[in-house]
Amino acid sequence: METALKIAFATTDMEIVNQHFGSAKSFAIYAVDQDQAQLLEAAEFGVLNQDGNEDKLSVKIELLNGCAAVYCQAIGASAINQLLAKNIQPVKVHEGSKIIDLITDLQNEIKAGPSSWLAKAINQYKTPDPDRFKKMEDEGWDE
């Protein structure tokens, strides 16, 4: 799974996305590619209130470093901005969304042609074509 994306899910039971990002007690982090998914890490935090305390976000965002996305039930504007600054796409899902179904949907999207955030995440892992400049030169330039 060399080109797998790291995807996080805010969950308390490892099966359903059931947490608000800011007060999430735990995350499941998977490596996902178009054919398989593998649990990489299950991280837990102490009890955190939704009290507007921004300090609690930094620990979570640091944990998610390297993730392409985090799925959660809800998320505040400050957390969204901080995640996007780290190139982590926040994804809000409906109550009761099963992690396995979300992974399957993500894999199907990768196969069918990814959306803008997913395409961007995938391109970060691609090695640039060493002949890309030669190909551009061969195409010519019309003004």
N, CA, C and O atoms as a GROMACS GRO file, in nm:
protein
  572
    1MET      N    1   0.083  -0.119   0.000
    1MET     CA    2   0.000   0.000   0.000
    1MET      C    3   0.087   0.125   0.000
    1MET      O    4   0.071   0.214   0.084
    2GLU      N    5   0.180   0.130  -0.095
    2GLU     CA    6   0.274   0.242  -0.104
    2GLU      C    7   0.206   0.377  -0.120
    2GLU      O    8   0.246   0.475  -0.056
    3THR      N    9   0.104   0.383  -0.202
    3THR     CA   10   0.039   0.511  -0.230
    3THR      C   11  -0.093   0.527  -0.154
    3THR      O   12  -0.178   0.605  -0.194
    4ALA      N   13  -0.108   0.454  -0.046
    4ALA     CA   14  -0.230   0.462   0.034
    4ALA      C   15  -0.241   0.598   0.102
    4ALA      O   16  -0.140   0.658   0.141
    5LEU      N   17  -0.362   0.644   0.114
    5LEU     CA   18  -0.390   0.768   0.186
    5LEU      C   19  -0.421   0.736   0.331
    5LEU      O   20  -0.486   0.636   0.361
    6LYS      N   21  -0.373   0.821   0.421
    6LYS     CA   22  -0.410   0.807   0.561
    6LYS      C   23  -0.541   0.884   0.583
    6LYS      O   24  -0.551   1.003   0.554
    7ILE      N   25  -0.641   0.813   0.634
    7ILE     CA   26  -0.773   0.870   0.657
    7ILE      C   27  -0.812   0.845   0.802
    7ILE      O   28  -0.800   0.733   0.852
    8ALA      N   29  -0.857   0.950   0.870
    8ALA     CA   30  -0.895   0.940   1.011
    8ALA      C   31  -1.047   0.946   1.026
    8ALA      O   32  -1.117   1.010   0.948
    9PHE      N   33  -1.096   0.877   1.128
    9PHE     CA   34  -1.238   0.875   1.160
    9PHE      C   35  -1.256   0.903   1.308
    9PHE      O   36  -1.192   0.838   1.391
   10ALA      N   37  -1.342   1.000   1.342
   10ALA     CA   38  -1.370   1.032   1.482
   10ALA      C   39  -1.474   0.932   1.532
   10ALA      O   40  -1.591   0.938   1.494
   11THR      N   41  -1.431   0.839   1.617
   11THR     CA   42  -1.516   0.728   1.658
   11THR      C   43  -1.484   0.684   1.800
   11THR      O   44  -1.370   0.694   1.846
   12THR      N   45  -1.585   0.635   1.869
   12THR     CA   46  -1.561   0.579   2.002
   12THR      C   47  -1.564   0.427   1.999
   12THR      O   48  -1.517   0.362   2.092
   13ASP      N   49  -1.620   0.369   1.893
   13ASP     CA   50  -1.637   0.224   1.889
   13ASP      C   51  -1.564   0.155   1.773
   13ASP      O   52  -1.577   0.034   1.755
   14MET      N   53  -1.490   0.231   1.694
   14MET     CA   54  -1.414   0.179   1.580
   14MET      C   55  -1.503   0.127   1.467
   14MET      O   56  -1.454   0.063   1.374
   15GLU      N   57  -1.632   0.154   1.475
   15GLU     CA   58  -1.724   0.107   1.371
   15GLU      C   59  -1.805   0.219   1.308
   15GLU      O   60  -1.834   0.215   1.188
   16ILE      N   61  -1.840   0.321   1.387
   16ILE     CA   62  -1.928   0.429   1.342
   16ILE      C   63  -1.861   0.562   1.370
   16ILE      O   64  -1.799   0.581   1.475
   17VAL      N   65  -1.873   0.657   1.276
   17VAL     CA   66  -1.827   0.793   1.300
   17VAL      C   67  -1.933   0.858   1.388
   17VAL      O   68  -2.045   0.883   1.344
   18ASN      N   69  -1.897   0.885   1.513
   18ASN     CA   70  -1.996   0.932   1.609
   18ASN      C   71  -1.945   1.044   1.700
   18ASN      O   72  -1.993   1.059   1.812
   19GLN      N   73  -1.848   1.120   1.652
   19GLN     CA   74  -1.787   1.223   1.736
   19GLN      C   75  -1.778   1.358   1.664
   19GLN      O   76  -1.757   1.364   1.543
   20HIS      N   77  -1.795   1.464   1.743
   20HIS     CA   78  -1.764   1.601   1.700
   20HIS      C   79  -1.612   1.611   1.703
   20HIS      O   80  -1.550   1.562   1.798
   21PHE      N   81  -1.551   1.673   1.603
   21PHE     CA   82  -1.405   1.678   1.597
   21PHE      C   83  -1.344   1.736   1.725
   21PHE      O   84  -1.254   1.675   1.784
   22GLY      N   85  -1.392   1.852   1.768
   22GLY     CA   86  -1.331   1.920   1.882
   22GLY      C   87  -1.338   1.845   2.012
   22GLY      O   88  -1.249   1.859   2.096
   23SER      N   89  -1.441   1.765   2.031
   23SER     CA   90  -1.455   1.690   2.156
   23SER      C   91  -1.437   1.540   2.137
   23SER      O   92  -1.474   1.461   2.223
   24ALA      N   93  -1.380   1.502   2.024
   24ALA     CA   94  -1.360   1.359   1.996
   24ALA      C   95  -1.272   1.295   2.102
   24ALA      O   96  -1.167   1.348   2.138
   25LYS      N   97  -1.315   1.181   2.150
   25LYS     CA   98  -1.239   1.106   2.250
   25LYS      C   99  -1.138   1.013   2.183
   25LYS      O  100  -1.039   0.972   2.245
   26SER      N  101  -1.163   0.980   2.056
   26SER     CA  102  -1.071   0.888   1.989
   26SER      C  103  -1.085   0.897   1.838
   26SER      O  104  -1.187   0.942   1.785
   27PHE      N  105  -0.980   0.853   1.770
   27PHE     CA  106  -0.975   0.847   1.624
   27PHE      C  107  -0.923   0.711   1.582
   27PHE      O  108  -0.836   0.654   1.647
   28ALA      N  109  -0.977   0.661   1.472
   28ALA     CA  110  -0.923   0.543   1.405
   28ALA      C  111  -0.859   0.594   1.276
   28ALA      O  112  -0.923   0.665   1.199
   29ILE      N  113  -0.734   0.560   1.254
   29ILE     CA  114  -0.661   0.606   1.135
   29ILE      C  115  -0.629   0.485   1.047
   29ILE      O  116  -0.566   0.389   1.091
   30TYR      N  117  -0.674   0.494   0.923
   30TYR     CA  118  -0.657   0.385   0.827
   30TYR      C  119  -0.567   0.429   0.712
   30TYR      O  120  -0.560   0.547   0.677
   31ALA      N  121  -0.498   0.330   0.653
   31ALA     CA  122  -0.433   0.347   0.523
   31ALA      C  123  -0.532   0.291   0.423
   31ALA      O  124  -0.576   0.177   0.434
   32VAL      N  125  -0.568   0.374   0.323
   32VAL     CA  126  -0.671   0.333   0.226
   32VAL      C  127  -0.617   0.354   0.085
   32VAL      O  128  -0.568   0.462   0.051
   33ASP      N  129  -0.628   0.250   0.003
   33ASP     CA  130  -0.604   0.267  -0.140
   33ASP      C  131  -0.726   0.210  -0.212
   33ASP      O  132  -0.824   0.174  -0.147
   34GLN      N  133  -0.722   0.201  -0.343
   34GLN     CA  134  -0.842   0.163  -0.416
   34GLN      C  135  -0.884   0.018  -0.392
   34GLN      O  136  -0.998  -0.018  -0.422
   35ASP      N  137  -0.796  -0.065  -0.340
   35ASP     CA  138  -0.827  -0.207  -0.324
   35ASP      C  139  -0.834  -0.256  -0.180
   35ASP      O  140  -0.897  -0.358  -0.152
   36GLN      N  141  -0.769  -0.184  -0.088
   36GLN     CA  142  -0.766  -0.234   0.050
   36GLN      C  143  -0.758  -0.121   0.150
   36GLN      O  144  -0.728  -0.006   0.117
   37ALA      N  145  -0.786  -0.157   0.275
   37ALA     CA  146  -0.776  -0.062   0.386
   37ALA      C  147  -0.718  -0.137   0.505
   37ALA      O  148  -0.748  -0.254   0.530
   38GLN      N  149  -0.633  -0.066   0.578
   38GLN     CA  150  -0.565  -0.127   0.692
   38GLN      C  151  -0.565  -0.029   0.808
   38GLN      O  152  -0.526   0.087   0.791
   39LEU      N  153  -0.608  -0.074   0.925
   39LEU     CA  154  -0.604   0.010   1.044
   39LEU      C  155  -0.458   0.033   1.083
   39LEU      O  156  -0.383  -0.062   1.105
   40LEU      N  157  -0.419   0.161   1.090
   40LEU     CA  158  -0.282   0.195   1.128
   40LEU      C  159  -0.270   0.227   1.276
   40LEU      O  160  -0.172   0.193   1.342
   41GLU      N  161  -0.374   0.295   1.328
   41GLU     CA  162  -0.363   0.346   1.464
   41GLU      C  163  -0.502   0.374   1.520
   41GLU      O  164  -0.592   0.418   1.450
   42ALA      N  165  -0.516   0.349   1.650
   42ALA     CA  166  -0.634   0.389   1.724
   42ALA      C  167  -0.583   0.476   1.839
   42ALA      O  168  -0.510   0.429   1.926
   43ALA      N  169  -0.621   0.603   1.839
   43ALA     CA  170  -0.570   0.698   1.938
   43ALA      C  171  -0.684   0.745   2.027
   43ALA      O  172  -0.794   0.772   1.978
   44GLU      N  173  -0.659   0.755   2.157
   44GLU     CA  174  -0.760   0.801   2.252
   44GLU      C  175  -0.712   0.924   2.326
   44GLU      O  176  -0.593   0.943   2.348
   45PHE      N  177  -0.810   1.008   2.363
   45PHE     CA  178  -0.784   1.129   2.440
   45PHE      C  179  -0.867   1.124   2.567
   45PHE      O  180  -0.959   1.044   2.579
   46GLY      N  181  -0.833   1.211   2.661
   46GLY     CA  182  -0.915   1.225   2.780
   46GLY      C  183  -1.045   1.298   2.747
   46GLY      O  184  -1.069   1.333   2.632
   47VAL      N  185  -1.127   1.320   2.847
   47VAL     CA  186  -1.254   1.389   2.828
   47VAL      C  187  -1.228   1.535   2.794
   47VAL      O  188  -1.156   1.606   2.864
   48LEU      N  189  -1.288   1.580   2.683
   48LEU     CA  190  -1.272   1.718   2.639
   48LEU      C  191  -1.410   1.778   2.616
   48LEU      O  192  -1.493   1.719   2.546
   49ASN      N  193  -1.435   1.893   2.673
   49ASN     CA  194  -1.563   1.961   2.657
   49ASN      C  195  -1.562   2.050   2.533
   49ASN      O  196  -1.456   2.095   2.490
   50GLN      N  197  -1.680   2.074   2.478
   50GLN     CA  198  -1.694   2.169   2.368
   50GLN      C  199  -1.709   2.306   2.431
   50GLN      O  200  -1.819   2.361   2.439
   51ASP      N  201  -1.597   2.361   2.475
   51ASP     CA  202  -1.600   2.484   2.553
   51ASP      C  203  -1.533   2.601   2.483
   51ASP      O  204  -1.514   2.706   2.544
   52GLY      N  205  -1.498   2.585   2.357
   52GLY     CA  206  -1.432   2.693   2.284
   52GLY      C  207  -1.283   2.699   2.311
   52GLY      O  208  -1.216   2.787   2.258
   53ASN      N  209  -1.229   2.609   2.391
   53ASN     CA  210  -1.086   2.606   2.420
   53ASN      C  211  -1.011   2.553   2.298
   53ASN      O  212  -1.018   2.434   2.268
   54GLU      N  213  -0.941   2.641   2.230
   54GLU     CA  214  -0.872   2.605   2.106
   54GLU      C  215  -0.748   2.518   2.130
   54GLU      O  216  -0.703   2.451   2.037
   55ASP      N  217  -0.693   2.518   2.251
   55ASP     CA  218  -0.571   2.442   2.278
   55ASP      C  219  -0.589   2.294   2.256
   55ASP      O  220  -0.496   2.224   2.216
   56LYS      N  221  -0.710   2.244   2.282
   56LYS     CA  222  -0.734   2.100   2.266
   56LYS      C  223  -0.725   2.056   2.120
   56LYS      O  224  -0.702   1.939   2.092
   57LEU      N  225  -0.743   2.149   2.028
   57LEU     CA  226  -0.738   2.114   1.886
   57LEU      C  227  -0.597   2.080   1.840
   57LEU      O  228  -0.579   1.992   1.756
   58SER      N  229  -0.499   2.148   1.894
   58SER     CA  230  -0.361   2.132   1.845
   58SER      C  231  -0.311   1.988   1.863
   58SER      O  232  -0.239   1.936   1.778
   59VAL      N  233  -0.348   1.924   1.972
   59VAL     CA  234  -0.305   1.786   1.997
   59VAL      C  235  -0.367   1.694   1.892
   59VAL      O  236  -0.300   1.604   1.840
   60LYS      N  237  -0.493   1.716   1.862
   60LYS     CA  238  -0.562   1.631   1.763
   60LYS      C  239  -0.507   1.655   1.624
   60LYS      O  240  -0.485   1.561   1.548
   61ILE      N  241  -0.486   1.779   1.591
   61ILE     CA  242  -0.435   1.811   1.457
   61ILE      C  243  -0.294   1.755   1.439
   61ILE      O  244  -0.258   1.709   1.331
   62GLU      N  245  -0.214   1.759   1.544
   62GLU     CA  246  -0.080   1.702   1.538
   62GLU      C  247  -0.087   1.550   1.517
   62GLU      O  248  -0.008   1.495   1.440
   63LEU      N  249  -0.180   1.484   1.583
   63LEU     CA  250  -0.199   1.340   1.565
   63LEU      C  251  -0.234   1.309   1.420
   63LEU      O  252  -0.189   1.208   1.366
   64LEU      N  253  -0.312   1.395   1.356
   64LEU     CA  254  -0.360   1.371   1.220
   64LEU      C  255  -0.261   1.415   1.113
   64LEU      O  256  -0.291   1.407   0.994
   65ASN      N  257  -0.144   1.462   1.154
   65ASN     CA  258  -0.042   1.505   1.058
   65ASN      C  259  -0.015   1.391   0.958
   65ASN      O  260   0.011   1.278   0.998
   66GLY      N  261  -0.022   1.422   0.832
   66GLY     CA  262  -0.002   1.322   0.728
   66GLY      C  263  -0.130   1.259   0.678
   66GLY      O  264  -0.128   1.185   0.580
   67CYS      N  265  -0.241   1.285   0.745
   67CYS     CA  266  -0.370   1.234   0.698
   67CYS      C  267  -0.421   1.320   0.583
   67CYS      O  268  -0.397   1.441   0.580
   68ALA      N  269  -0.490   1.258   0.491
   68ALA     CA  270  -0.550   1.332   0.380
   68ALA      C  271  -0.686   1.388   0.420
   68ALA      O  272  -0.728   1.492   0.368
   69ALA      N  273  -0.755   1.320   0.513
   69ALA     CA  274  -0.889   1.363   0.553
   69ALA      C  275  -0.921   1.311   0.692
   69ALA      O  276  -0.862   1.214   0.739
   70VAL      N  277  -1.017   1.377   0.755
   70VAL     CA  278  -1.073   1.330   0.881
   70VAL      C  279  -1.225   1.338   0.869
   70VAL      O  280  -1.281   1.442   0.835
   71TYR      N  281  -1.290   1.227   0.898
   71TYR     CA  282  -1.436   1.218   0.895
   71TYR      C  283  -1.488   1.236   1.036
   71TYR      O  284  -1.439   1.174   1.130
   72CYS      N  285  -1.590   1.322   1.051
   72CYS     CA  286  -1.648   1.348   1.181
   72CYS      C  287  -1.796   1.385   1.164
   72CYS      O  288  -1.842   1.410   1.053
   73GLN      N  289  -1.869   1.388   1.277
   73GLN     CA  290  -2.010   1.424   1.271
   73GLN      C  291  -2.031   1.574   1.262
   73GLN      O  292  -2.124   1.621   1.197
   74ALA      N  293  -1.945   1.649   1.325
   74ALA     CA  294  -1.953   1.795   1.325
   74ALA      C  295  -1.814   1.851   1.350
   74ALA      O  296  -1.725   1.782   1.400
   75ILE      N  297  -1.797   1.979   1.313
   75ILE     CA  298  -1.667   2.042   1.330
   75ILE      C  299  -1.685   2.193   1.325
   75ILE      O  300  -1.766   2.244   1.247
   76GLY      N  301  -1.611   2.264   1.408
   76GLY     CA  302  -1.619   2.409   1.412
   76GLY      C  303  -1.530   2.476   1.307
   76GLY      O  304  -1.441   2.414   1.249
   77ALA      N  305  -1.558   2.604   1.285
   77ALA     CA  306  -1.486   2.679   1.182
   77ALA      C  307  -1.336   2.687   1.210
   77ALA      O  308  -1.255   2.675   1.118
   78SER      N  309  -1.299   2.707   1.335
   78SER     CA  310  -1.157   2.718   1.369
   78SER      C  311  -1.084   2.587   1.337
   78SER      O  312  -0.974   2.589   1.282
   79ALA      N  313  -1.145   2.474   1.372
   79ALA     CA  314  -1.084   2.345   1.344
   79ALA      C  315  -1.072   2.322   1.194
   79ALA      O  316  -0.971   2.271   1.146
   80ILE      N  317  -1.175   2.361   1.119
   80ILE     CA  318  -1.170   2.346   0.973
   80ILE      C  319  -1.051   2.424   0.916
   80ILE      O  320  -0.974   2.371   0.836
   81ASN      N  321  -1.036   2.548   0.959
   81ASN     CA  322  -0.926   2.631   0.909
   81ASN      C  323  -0.790   2.572   0.944
   81ASN      O  324  -0.699   2.571   0.860
   82GLN      N  325  -0.775   2.523   1.066
   82GLN     CA  326  -0.648   2.465   1.108
   82GLN      C  327  -0.616   2.337   1.032
   82GLN      O  328  -0.501   2.313   0.996
   83LEU      N  329  -0.718   2.254   1.008
   83LEU     CA  330  -0.697   2.130   0.933
   83LEU      C  331  -0.659   2.160   0.788
   83LEU      O  332  -0.565   2.102   0.735
   84LEU      N  333  -0.732   2.251   0.726
   84LEU     CA  334  -0.702   2.285   0.586
   84LEU      C  335  -0.562   2.343   0.572
   84LEU      O  336  -0.496   2.321   0.470
   85ALA      N  337  -0.517   2.417   0.672
   85ALA     CA  338  -0.381   2.472   0.669
   85ALA      C  339  -0.276   2.361   0.669
   85ALA      O  340  -0.163   2.381   0.624
   86LYS      N  341  -0.313   2.244   0.720
   86LYS     CA  342  -0.223   2.127   0.723
   86LYS      C  343  -0.254   2.030   0.609
   86LYS      O  344  -0.205   1.917   0.609
   87ASN      N  345  -0.335   2.074   0.513
   87ASN     CA  346  -0.375   1.990   0.399
   87ASN      C  347  -0.452   1.866   0.441
   87ASN      O  348  -0.438   1.760   0.380
   88ILE      N  349  -0.533   1.879   0.546
   88ILE     CA  350  -0.620   1.772   0.592
   88ILE      C  351  -0.764   1.816   0.563
   88ILE      O  352  -0.809   1.919   0.613
   89GLN      N  353  -0.834   1.738   0.483
   89GLN     CA  354  -0.971   1.772   0.444
   89GLN      C  355  -1.070   1.724   0.551
   89GLN      O  356  -1.080   1.603   0.574
   90PRO      N  357  -1.144   1.815   0.616
   90PRO     CA  358  -1.249   1.770   0.708
   90PRO      C  359  -1.371   1.727   0.628
   90PRO      O  360  -1.410   1.793   0.532
   91VAL      N  361  -1.431   1.614   0.667
   91VAL     CA  362  -1.549   1.562   0.598
   91VAL      C  363  -1.656   1.535   0.704
   91VAL      O  364  -1.639   1.450   0.791
   92LYS      N  365  -1.767   1.609   0.695
   92LYS     CA  366  -1.879   1.588   0.787
   92LYS      C  367  -1.970   1.479   0.731
   92LYS      O  368  -2.003   1.479   0.613
   93VAL      N  369  -2.009   1.386   0.818
   93VAL     CA  370  -2.096   1.277   0.777
   93VAL      C  371  -2.218   1.271   0.868
   93VAL      O  372  -2.219   1.328   0.977
   94HIS      N  373  -2.320   1.201   0.822
   94HIS     CA  374  -2.444   1.186   0.898
   94HIS      C  375  -2.425   1.094   1.017
   94HIS      O  376  -2.339   1.005   1.017
   95GLU      N  377  -2.505   1.115   1.118
   95GLU     CA  378  -2.505   1.030   1.236
   95GLU      C  379  -2.527   0.885   1.194
   95GLU      O  380  -2.614   0.856   1.111
   96GLY      N  381  -2.450   0.795   1.250
   96GLY     CA  382  -2.464   0.652   1.221
   96GLY      C  383  -2.386   0.604   1.100
   96GLY      O  384  -2.399   0.488   1.061
   97SER      N  385  -2.305   0.690   1.040
   97SER     CA  386  -2.226   0.649   0.923
   97SER      C  387  -2.122   0.545   0.965
   97SER      O  388  -2.042   0.568   1.057
   98LYS      N  389  -2.124   0.432   0.898
   98LYS     CA  390  -2.031   0.323   0.929
   98LYS      C  391  -1.897   0.346   0.861
   98LYS      O  392  -1.892   0.382   0.743
   99ILE      N  393  -1.790   0.325   0.934
   99ILE     CA  394  -1.655   0.345   0.881
   99ILE      C  395  -1.632   0.256   0.759
   99ILE      O  396  -1.577   0.303   0.659
  100ILE      N  397  -1.672   0.131   0.766
  100ILE     CA  398  -1.649   0.040   0.654
  100ILE      C  399  -1.720   0.090   0.528
  100ILE      O  400  -1.666   0.076   0.418
  101ASP      N  401  -1.840   0.147   0.542
  101ASP     CA  402  -1.912   0.201   0.426
  101ASP      C  403  -1.842   0.325   0.370
  101ASP      O  404  -1.835   0.343   0.249
  102LEU      N  405  -1.791   0.410   0.459
  102LEU     CA  406  -1.720   0.530   0.415
  102LEU      C  407  -1.591   0.493   0.341
  102LEU      O  408  -1.555   0.556   0.242
  103ILE      N  409  -1.522   0.392   0.391
  103ILE     CA  410  -1.400   0.345   0.324
  103ILE      C  411  -1.435   0.290   0.186
  103ILE      O  412  -1.365   0.319   0.088
  104THR      N  413  -1.541   0.211   0.177
  104THR     CA  414  -1.584   0.156   0.048
  104THR      C  415  -1.619   0.267  -0.049
  104THR      O  416  -1.581   0.262  -0.166
  105ASP      N  417  -1.692   0.368  -0.001
  105ASP     CA  418  -1.727   0.483  -0.086
  105ASP      C  419  -1.601   0.554  -0.135
  105ASP      O  420  -1.592   0.593  -0.252
  106LEU      N  421  -1.505   0.571  -0.045
  106LEU     CA  422  -1.380   0.638  -0.081
  106LEU      C  423  -1.304   0.557  -0.186
  106LEU      O  424  -1.251   0.613  -0.282
  107GLN      N  425  -1.298   0.426  -0.168
  107GLN     CA  426  -1.230   0.340  -0.265
  107GLN      C  427  -1.299   0.346  -0.402
  107GLN      O  428  -1.233   0.349  -0.505
  108ASN      N  429  -1.431   0.347  -0.401
  108ASN     CA  430  -1.505   0.357  -0.527
  108ASN      C  431  -1.477   0.490  -0.596
  108ASN      O  432  -1.467   0.496  -0.718
  109GLU      N  433  -1.466   0.596  -0.517
  109GLU     CA  434  -1.436   0.727  -0.574
  109GLU      C  435  -1.295   0.730  -0.633
  109GLU      O  436  -1.273   0.790  -0.738
  110ILE      N  437  -1.200   0.668  -0.567
  110ILE     CA  438  -1.064   0.661  -0.618
  110ILE      C  439  -1.064   0.590  -0.754
  110ILE      O  440  -0.997   0.634  -0.847
  111LYS      N  441  -1.138   0.481  -0.764
  111LYS     CA  442  -1.144   0.404  -0.888
  111LYS      C  443  -1.214   0.480  -0.999
  111LYS      O  444  -1.171   0.475  -1.114
  112ALA      N  445  -1.321   0.552  -0.966
  112ALA     CA  446  -1.403   0.619  -1.066
  112ALA      C  447  -1.346   0.752  -1.112
  112ALA      O  448  -1.381   0.802  -1.220
  113GLY      N  449  -1.260   0.810  -1.034
  113GLY     CA  450  -1.207   0.943  -1.064
  113GLY      C  451  -1.235   1.032  -0.946
  113GLY      O  452  -1.350   1.072  -0.924
  114PRO      N  453  -1.135   1.063  -0.869
  114PRO     CA  454  -1.154   1.131  -0.741
  114PRO      C  455  -1.202   1.275  -0.753
  114PRO      O  456  -1.179   1.343  -0.853
  115SER      N  457  -1.270   1.320  -0.646
  115SER     CA  458  -1.314   1.460  -0.636
  115SER      C  459  -1.193   1.549  -0.616
  115SER      O  460  -1.079   1.502  -0.606
  116SER      N  461  -1.217   1.678  -0.611
  116SER     CA  462  -1.105   1.773  -0.606
  116SER      C  463  -1.014   1.751  -0.486
  116SER      O  464  -0.893   1.747  -0.503
  117TRP      N  465  -1.068   1.738  -0.365
  117TRP     CA  466  -0.980   1.723  -0.249
  117TRP      C  467  -0.908   1.589  -0.254
  117TRP      O  468  -0.792   1.579  -0.216
  118LEU      N  469  -0.977   1.486  -0.300
  118LEU     CA  470  -0.916   1.354  -0.306
  118LEU      C  471  -0.810   1.348  -0.415
  118LEU      O  472  -0.704   1.289  -0.394
  119ALA      N  473  -0.836   1.409  -0.529
  119ALA     CA  474  -0.736   1.414  -0.636
  119ALA      C  475  -0.611   1.487  -0.588
  119ALA      O  476  -0.499   1.444  -0.617
  120LYS      N  477  -0.629   1.596  -0.517
  120LYS     CA  478  -0.515   1.671  -0.463
  120LYS      C  479  -0.433   1.584  -0.368
  120LYS      O  480  -0.310   1.584  -0.373
  121ALA      N  481  -0.502   1.511  -0.281
  121ALA     CA  482  -0.432   1.425  -0.185
  121ALA      C  483  -0.356   1.314  -0.256
  121ALA      O  484  -0.242   1.283  -0.220
  122ILE      N  485  -0.418   1.254  -0.356
  122ILE     CA  486  -0.351   1.147  -0.431
  122ILE      C  487  -0.228   1.200  -0.504
  122ILE      O  488  -0.124   1.134  -0.506
  123ASN      N  489  -0.240   1.318  -0.563
  123ASN     CA  490  -0.128   1.376  -0.638
  123ASN      C  491  -0.008   1.408  -0.550
  123ASN      O  492   0.105   1.413  -0.599
  124GLN      N  493  -0.030   1.430  -0.421
  124GLN     CA  494   0.082   1.456  -0.330
  124GLN      C  495   0.174   1.336  -0.317
  124GLN      O  496   0.291   1.350  -0.284
  125TYR      N  497   0.119   1.216  -0.343
  125TYR     CA  498   0.197   1.094  -0.328
  125TYR      C  499   0.258   1.044  -0.458
  125TYR      O  500   0.338   0.950  -0.457
  126LYS      N  501   0.222   1.106  -0.569
  126LYS     CA  502   0.276   1.063  -0.698
  126LYS      C  503   0.415   1.120  -0.719
  126LYS      O  504   0.444   1.233  -0.681
  127THR      N  505   0.501   1.039  -0.779
  127THR     CA  506   0.635   1.084  -0.816
  127THR      C  507   0.624   1.158  -0.949
  127THR      O  508   0.564   1.106  -1.043
  128PRO      N  509   0.679   1.278  -0.958
  128PRO     CA  510   0.672   1.351  -1.085
  128PRO      C  511   0.737   1.273  -1.199
  128PRO      O  512   0.839   1.208  -1.180
  129ASP      N  513   0.677   1.280  -1.316
  129ASP     CA  514   0.730   1.215  -1.435
  129ASP      C  515   0.859   1.286  -1.476
  129ASP      O  516   0.857   1.406  -1.503
  130PRO      N  517   0.972   1.214  -1.479
  130PRO     CA  518   1.099   1.280  -1.512
  130PRO      C  519   1.102   1.335  -1.655
  130PRO      O  520   1.184   1.422  -1.686
  131ASP      N  521   1.014   1.286  -1.741
  131ASP     CA  522   1.011   1.333  -1.880
  131ASP      C  523   0.903   1.438  -1.903
  131ASP      O  524   0.874   1.471  -2.018
  132ARG      N  525   0.844   1.491  -1.798
  132ARG     CA  526   0.731   1.583  -1.815
  132ARG      C  527   0.769   1.711  -1.891
  132ARG      O  528   0.689   1.761  -1.970
  133PHE      N  529   0.888   1.763  -1.869
  133PHE     CA  530   0.929   1.885  -1.938
  133PHE      C  531   0.958   1.858  -2.086
  133PHE      O  532   0.928   1.941  -2.172
  134LYS      N  533   1.015   1.745  -2.115
  134LYS     CA  534   1.040   1.706  -2.254
  134LYS      C  535   0.907   1.690  -2.328
  134LYS      O  536   0.895   1.733  -2.443
  135LYS      N  537   0.809   1.630  -2.263
  135LYS     CA  538   0.676   1.613  -2.324
  135LYS      C  539   0.611   1.748  -2.350
  135LYS      O  540   0.547   1.768  -2.453
  136MET      N  541   0.627   1.840  -2.257
  136MET     CA  542   0.571   1.975  -2.275
  136MET      C  543   0.638   2.045  -2.394
  136MET      O  544   0.572   2.112  -2.473
  137GLU      N  545   0.770   2.028  -2.405
  137GLU     CA  546   0.844   2.089  -2.515
  137GLU      C  547   0.799   2.031  -2.649
  137GLU      O  548   0.782   2.104  -2.747
  138ASP      N  549   0.779   1.898  -2.651
  138ASP     CA  550   0.736   1.832  -2.774
  138ASP      C  551   0.596   1.876  -2.818
  138ASP      O  552   0.566   1.877  -2.938
  139GLU      N  553   0.512   1.914  -2.721
  139GLU     CA  554   0.377   1.961  -2.754
  139GLU      C  555   0.380   2.097  -2.822
  139GLU      O  556   0.288   2.130  -2.898
  140GLY      N  557   0.482   2.174  -2.797
  140GLY     CA  558   0.493   2.308  -2.855
  140GLY      C  559   0.418   2.410  -2.772
  140GLY      O  560   0.349   2.378  -2.675
  141TRP      N  561   0.434   2.536  -2.813
  141TRP     CA  562   0.372   2.645  -2.739
  141TRP      C  563   0.310   2.742  -2.837
  141TRP      O  564   0.380   2.800  -2.920
  142ASP      N  565   0.180   2.761  -2.829
  142ASP     CA  566   0.109   2.855  -2.916
  142ASP      C  567   0.058   2.969  -2.832
  142ASP      O  568  -0.006   2.948  -2.729
  143GLU      N  569   0.086   3.091  -2.877
  143GLU     CA  570   0.037   3.209  -2.805
  143GLU      C  571  -0.068   3.280  -2.883
  143GLU      O  572  -0.121   3.381  -2.838
   0.00000   0.00000   0.00000
